[in-house]
């Protein structure tokens, strides 16, 4: 089954008398070790098409590692991860194809300093997807307009603010037309005044139906934009619930303690 075939089975709003929708991202029994340290413990998580899942928790809880495992930037020690019904391949072109389905937005932007903004956005679609250069450039300019940077196509990353660079990174990920967008603490490297401009872009994508897994410390985003909040601690998912339910009653003592501290600030 190809990712596109599986996605056809994951359309929101399917009649309730049909079989349950296939998760777009399916994580089962995932464990991850770094040497002798276990950082993920038997993690199970389903993310459906069009769903926004905010993953929160204290530093060192395994949030970013889990996010990076979804497109095999980190290899899992045991368990399974499927994207669009397809198990993550170990290597080669099949892995590149699956990674194209799971776009990644990093904490530190990871833009190529020697390339222009438009070149950063068009590189992967041309090299990985085989998109014609002219088509990739047209798509790139549309995406720059979408994230409010239509006038920055010919700029280099060093000429942009941190918030602008992160918006370029989001456009770059979207240029691959991924099935799911993975955001690993996308605002953690930004100054406070730049955070909202990035969160606004993510909120717009959510409103348009983009499937997202967002590792974040921004409780306002988790409360207002996410469909579900997943709380992790010590490499385990302790609770998972809709935002209204989670913030009213986290359902776990550790989650309640975490919220009591972060919401004071």
Protein Blocks (a to p, Z undefined) as FASTA:
>chain_A
ZZklmmmmmcghiafkbccdddfbdcehiacdehjbcfbghiacdddehiacddeddehi
lmmmmmmmmnopaccfbdcddeehiacdfbdjllmmmmmmmccddfklopafkbcfklmm
mmmmmmmnopafklmmmmmmmmmmmnopammmmpcfklpcfklmmmmmmmmmmmnopabd
cdehkllmpcfklmmmmmmmmmmmmmnopacddddfblklmmmmmmbdcddeehiafbdc
dfklmmmonopaklmmmmmmmmmZZ
